[in-house]
């Protein structure tokens, strides 16, 4: 086998254990990578999971998923699974406290998306789903990937932090399919008694 591409976390840190768990969708378009010892915000070993999408011929980091309540040693990402088409993601956090101390939890995330057709001049699009503004979006137009606005990367996208409107730095070409996507938590599954 030859190495096709090396995937890395956007926020690499020593001891995060990126790659502790890996799942690939059956259709080959989504890879989920767990890093169960990664720092979530400022809490060590809370864990994170990284979603990569195949865009054209390149795997692109599209979202970092976190466990919600920041908790030391939750180990969110020690196990990951992805559905056949990448629509659903399940992430294990064996030490997370939900109903009982360190009883563990499984988090189910579902992809929400909105699709538009570029007209060569429109740069603002309003999604049909409620954007979770503390999470990244995956924004593409044709084969162009829009990064979150950081003041230097182009093309990029931005939101106002309150509405479902997404503004692109450049207008997608006429006829390009514009996709705005985000994984959102559907439910947390945890033991009711121990």
C-alpha beads as a LAMMPS data file, in Angstrom:
LAMMPS data file: protein, C-alpha beads

194 atoms
193 bonds

1 atom types
1 bond types

-500.0 500.0 xlo xhi
-500.0 500.0 ylo yhi
-500.0 500.0 zlo zhi

Masses

1 110.0

Atoms # bond

1 1 1 0.000 0.000 0.000
2 1 1 1.059 3.585 -0.644
3 1 1 0.172 6.438 1.725
4 1 1 -2.644 8.456 0.142
5 1 1 -2.878 11.274 2.665
6 1 1 -1.965 11.817 6.315
7 1 1 -4.834 13.131 8.430
8 1 1 -4.020 15.353 11.395
9 1 1 -5.982 17.282 13.989
10 1 1 -6.148 21.009 13.350
11 1 1 -5.262 21.618 17.005
12 1 1 -2.525 19.049 17.582
13 1 1 -1.396 18.502 21.157
14 1 1 0.954 16.092 22.901
15 1 1 -0.826 13.049 24.324
16 1 1 -4.220 13.687 22.660
17 1 1 -4.186 10.156 21.197
18 1 1 -5.493 11.277 17.811
19 1 1 -6.317 8.038 16.002
20 1 1 -7.257 6.069 19.120
21 1 1 -10.403 5.155 17.183
22 1 1 -11.194 5.493 13.475
23 1 1 -14.331 4.788 11.444
24 1 1 -14.910 5.098 7.690
25 1 1 -18.361 5.305 6.110
26 1 1 -19.170 2.467 3.736
27 1 1 -19.560 4.897 0.823
28 1 1 -15.995 6.158 1.465
29 1 1 -16.900 9.843 1.923
30 1 1 -16.529 10.303 5.688
31 1 1 -13.801 9.445 8.193
32 1 1 -14.268 10.015 11.937
33 1 1 -11.159 10.012 14.145
34 1 1 -11.289 9.935 17.943
35 1 1 -8.765 11.653 20.215
36 1 1 -9.977 10.590 23.642
37 1 1 -7.270 12.432 25.611
38 1 1 -7.547 15.752 23.753
39 1 1 -8.201 18.963 25.636
40 1 1 -11.754 20.242 25.182
41 1 1 -11.647 24.003 25.734
42 1 1 -9.476 24.112 28.880
43 1 1 -10.296 20.692 30.337
44 1 1 -7.638 18.024 29.842
45 1 1 -8.510 14.524 28.660
46 1 1 -12.143 15.448 27.949
47 1 1 -11.676 14.178 24.373
48 1 1 -12.743 15.218 20.892
49 1 1 -13.603 13.604 17.567
50 1 1 -12.668 14.900 14.131
51 1 1 -14.797 14.571 10.994
52 1 1 -13.040 14.465 7.617
53 1 1 -14.968 14.604 4.334
54 1 1 -13.653 13.568 0.930
55 1 1 -13.923 16.707 -1.196
56 1 1 -12.733 16.047 -4.722
57 1 1 -9.688 13.853 -4.094
58 1 1 -8.649 15.414 -0.766
59 1 1 -9.693 14.536 2.783
60 1 1 -10.632 17.793 4.518
61 1 1 -11.225 18.349 8.238
62 1 1 -14.767 19.715 8.342
63 1 1 -15.759 19.614 12.002
64 1 1 -14.411 18.951 15.481
65 1 1 -17.082 17.324 17.645
66 1 1 -16.995 17.700 21.418
67 1 1 -18.862 15.956 24.202
68 1 1 -20.955 18.898 25.344
69 1 1 -20.439 19.255 29.099
70 1 1 -16.694 19.717 29.521
71 1 1 -15.486 17.075 31.956
72 1 1 -11.994 15.893 32.902
73 1 1 -11.251 12.318 31.818
74 1 1 -14.588 11.786 30.021
75 1 1 -12.515 10.260 27.179
76 1 1 -14.997 11.361 24.522
77 1 1 -13.810 9.692 21.304
78 1 1 -12.407 6.469 22.742
79 1 1 -14.771 4.746 20.282
80 1 1 -16.405 6.106 17.120
81 1 1 -18.763 4.776 14.462
82 1 1 -20.231 6.287 11.318
83 1 1 -23.260 5.253 9.270
84 1 1 -23.068 3.867 5.737
85 1 1 -23.381 7.301 4.097
86 1 1 -21.821 9.427 6.854
87 1 1 -25.146 10.914 7.981
88 1 1 -24.933 9.633 11.564
89 1 1 -21.965 9.545 13.921
90 1 1 -21.828 7.811 17.309
91 1 1 -19.082 8.622 19.827
92 1 1 -18.336 6.835 23.101
93 1 1 -17.290 8.581 26.322
94 1 1 -16.835 5.775 28.882
95 1 1 -15.992 8.000 31.851
96 1 1 -18.520 10.773 31.296
97 1 1 -20.857 11.585 34.148
98 1 1 -24.475 11.920 33.030
99 1 1 -26.758 10.280 35.586
100 1 1 -24.025 8.735 37.758
101 1 1 -20.345 9.503 38.310
102 1 1 -18.177 8.073 35.520
103 1 1 -21.001 5.805 34.279
104 1 1 -20.307 6.671 30.634
105 1 1 -22.348 7.880 27.682
106 1 1 -22.777 7.449 23.957
107 1 1 -23.401 10.582 21.863
108 1 1 -25.400 10.436 18.621
109 1 1 -24.789 13.201 16.044
110 1 1 -26.765 13.702 12.840
111 1 1 -25.766 15.676 9.775
112 1 1 -27.904 18.713 9.010
113 1 1 -27.469 20.330 5.604
114 1 1 -28.879 22.864 3.199
115 1 1 -28.215 22.983 -0.537
116 1 1 -28.412 25.949 -2.904
117 1 1 -27.480 26.699 -6.524
118 1 1 -24.920 29.439 -7.137
119 1 1 -25.884 32.252 -9.519
120 1 1 -22.478 33.927 -9.826
121 1 1 -23.350 36.889 -7.585
122 1 1 -25.115 35.746 -4.378
123 1 1 -22.845 35.488 -1.323
124 1 1 -25.440 35.128 1.479
125 1 1 -27.372 31.934 2.103
126 1 1 -29.842 31.114 4.891
127 1 1 -29.925 27.516 6.087
128 1 1 -33.120 25.604 6.776
129 1 1 -31.599 24.225 10.001
130 1 1 -30.582 26.074 13.166
131 1 1 -26.836 26.632 13.121
132 1 1 -24.962 25.763 16.308
133 1 1 -22.602 28.736 16.296
134 1 1 -20.056 27.140 18.619
135 1 1 -19.368 24.443 16.001
136 1 1 -17.785 24.704 12.544
137 1 1 -19.765 24.361 9.337
138 1 1 -18.704 22.527 6.192
139 1 1 -19.271 24.923 3.301
140 1 1 -18.555 23.916 -0.297
141 1 1 -19.455 25.223 -3.744
142 1 1 -18.642 22.750 -6.485
143 1 1 -15.124 21.604 -5.564
144 1 1 -14.299 24.819 -3.672
145 1 1 -14.048 24.509 0.113
146 1 1 -14.772 27.628 2.188
147 1 1 -12.852 27.839 5.490
148 1 1 -14.163 29.636 8.553
149 1 1 -13.156 33.290 8.341
150 1 1 -9.891 33.935 10.188
151 1 1 -8.869 37.136 8.445
152 1 1 -6.331 35.489 6.145
153 1 1 -7.700 32.290 4.566
154 1 1 -9.682 32.625 1.347
155 1 1 -12.183 31.658 0.245
156 1 1 -13.952 31.768 3.592
157 1 1 -17.364 31.964 5.244
158 1 1 -18.740 33.779 8.257
159 1 1 -21.920 33.841 10.318
160 1 1 -23.297 36.622 12.509
161 1 1 -23.425 34.335 15.540
162 1 1 -27.189 34.507 15.985
163 1 1 -29.077 33.767 12.755
164 1 1 -28.895 30.968 10.195
165 1 1 -27.317 33.201 7.563
166 1 1 -23.942 32.241 6.096
167 1 1 -21.921 34.817 4.148
168 1 1 -19.267 33.689 1.665
169 1 1 -16.206 35.787 0.815
170 1 1 -16.673 35.093 -2.891
171 1 1 -19.784 34.265 -4.903
172 1 1 -20.023 30.666 -6.102
173 1 1 -20.019 30.249 -9.871
174 1 1 -23.347 30.070 -11.651
175 1 1 -24.665 26.521 -11.504
176 1 1 -22.340 25.387 -8.671
177 1 1 -24.046 23.391 -5.930
178 1 1 -23.535 25.157 -2.593
179 1 1 -23.707 22.854 0.444
180 1 1 -23.741 24.034 4.053
181 1 1 -23.495 21.154 6.528
182 1 1 -23.037 20.630 10.268
183 1 1 -23.150 17.610 12.598
184 1 1 -25.478 18.279 15.523
185 1 1 -26.127 16.279 18.675
186 1 1 -29.359 14.279 18.449
187 1 1 -29.176 12.558 21.832
188 1 1 -26.996 11.306 24.659
189 1 1 -27.500 7.697 25.681
190 1 1 -26.521 6.919 29.266
191 1 1 -27.376 4.345 31.936
192 1 1 -30.440 5.162 34.034
193 1 1 -29.231 3.055 36.935
194 1 1 -26.112 1.190 37.979

Bonds

1 1 1 2
2 1 2 3
3 1 3 4
4 1 4 5
5 1 5 6
6 1 6 7
7 1 7 8
8 1 8 9
9 1 9 10
10 1 10 11
11 1 11 12
12 1 12 13
13 1 13 14
14 1 14 15
15 1 15 16
16 1 16 17
17 1 17 18
18 1 18 19
19 1 19 20
20 1 20 21
21 1 21 22
22 1 22 23
23 1 23 24
24 1 24 25
25 1 25 26
26 1 26 27
27 1 27 28
28 1 28 29
29 1 29 30
30 1 30 31
31 1 31 32
32 1 32 33
33 1 33 34
34 1 34 35
35 1 35 36
36 1 36 37
37 1 37 38
38 1 38 39
39 1 39 40
40 1 40 41
41 1 41 42
42 1 42 43
43 1 43 44
44 1 44 45
45 1 45 46
46 1 46 47
47 1 47 48
48 1 48 49
49 1 49 50
50 1 50 51
51 1 51 52
52 1 52 53
53 1 53 54
54 1 54 55
55 1 55 56
56 1 56 57
57 1 57 58
58 1 58 59
59 1 59 60
60 1 60 61
61 1 61 62
62 1 62 63
63 1 63 64
64 1 64 65
65 1 65 66
66 1 66 67
67 1 67 68
68 1 68 69
69 1 69 70
70 1 70 71
71 1 71 72
72 1 72 73
73 1 73 74
74 1 74 75
75 1 75 76
76 1 76 77
77 1 77 78
78 1 78 79
79 1 79 80
80 1 80 81
81 1 81 82
82 1 82 83
83 1 83 84
84 1 84 85
85 1 85 86
86 1 86 87
87 1 87 88
88 1 88 89
89 1 89 90
90 1 90 91
91 1 91 92
92 1 92 93
93 1 93 94
94 1 94 95
95 1 95 96
96 1 96 97
97 1 97 98
98 1 98 99
99 1 99 100
100 1 100 101
101 1 101 102
102 1 102 103
103 1 103 104
104 1 104 105
105 1 105 106
106 1 106 107
107 1 107 108
108 1 108 109
109 1 109 110
110 1 110 111
111 1 111 112
112 1 112 113
113 1 113 114
114 1 114 115
115 1 115 116
116 1 116 117
117 1 117 118
118 1 118 119
119 1 119 120
120 1 120 121
121 1 121 122
122 1 122 123
123 1 123 124
124 1 124 125
125 1 125 126
126 1 126 127
127 1 127 128
128 1 128 129
129 1 129 130
130 1 130 131
131 1 131 132
132 1 132 133
133 1 133 134
134 1 134 135
135 1 135 136
136 1 136 137
137 1 137 138
138 1 138 139
139 1 139 140
140 1 140 141
141 1 141 142
142 1 142 143
143 1 143 144
144 1 144 145
145 1 145 146
146 1 146 147
147 1 147 148
148 1 148 149
149 1 149 150
150 1 150 151
151 1 151 152
152 1 152 153
153 1 153 154
154 1 154 155
155 1 155 156
156 1 156 157
157 1 157 158
158 1 158 159
159 1 159 160
160 1 160 161
161 1 161 162
162 1 162 163
163 1 163 164
164 1 164 165
165 1 165 166
166 1 166 167
167 1 167 168
168 1 168 169
169 1 169 170
170 1 170 171
171 1 171 172
172 1 172 173
173 1 173 174
174 1 174 175
175 1 175 176
176 1 176 177
177 1 177 178
178 1 178 179
179 1 179 180
180 1 180 181
181 1 181 182
182 1 182 183
183 1 183 184
184 1 184 185
185 1 185 186
186 1 186 187
187 1 187 188
188 1 188 189
189 1 189 190
190 1 190 191
191 1 191 192
192 1 192 193
193 1 193 194
